[in-house]
Amino acid sequence: MDKKQKILEESLELFRLSGFNAVGVDEIVTKSEVAKMTLYRYFKSKNNLIIEVLKSRGRWCFDQLESCILSQETPIKKVAALFKWHDNAVKDVCSSSDIFSAALLEFNSNNTEIFQAASNHKKRILECINNILKEEFPATEANNRAVAIFMLLEGASMLSLYSDHDESFFLAEKVALNMLSQ
């Protein structure tokens, strides 16, 4: 693994465990086993590093998610796969799939590039759901249902992260699939 990738991965882990603002550059370089100058060779600032962590994680998430969804034949099976993938991602300590929600909470101003990077990831998930549903429903109806499914997915993510409710994705998936069958 090259130094840039090592910095990205170690930063992701630190941000996931402690939050973005609580982690300093010194902690990142120590954990990554690189010099501060090396970090700044790859990233102009800590904010630039955070943006790159979010973009890198977003690419990884979508690569995994798309391969999971594309293996399904129907929109209903694709939506079910979406919920199952998110459930597994949230349960996997290393996945940090909801690093994006954490970024939205810590950088809650639309004017920051960090907020935009996290927001773009969430918008891309909504767009993915909308595209799945357009296979089955007219555009307006697909969009409305996609928003509802996205809210179920986000709610299940939050509930599973901050409580001991292990069935949040199962229950959200059940509601979503019931909505799609009507």
Protein Blocks (a to p, Z undefined) as FASTA:
>chain_A
ZZklmmmmmmmmmmmmnojklpcfklmmmmnopafklmmmmpmbfklmmmmmmmmmmmmm
mmmmmmmmmmpmbfklmmmmmmmmmmmmmmmmklommmmmmmmmmmmcfkbmklmmmmmm
mmmmmmmmmmmmmmmmcfklmmmmmmmmmmmmmmmmmmmmmmcbfklmmmmmmmmmmmmm
ZZ
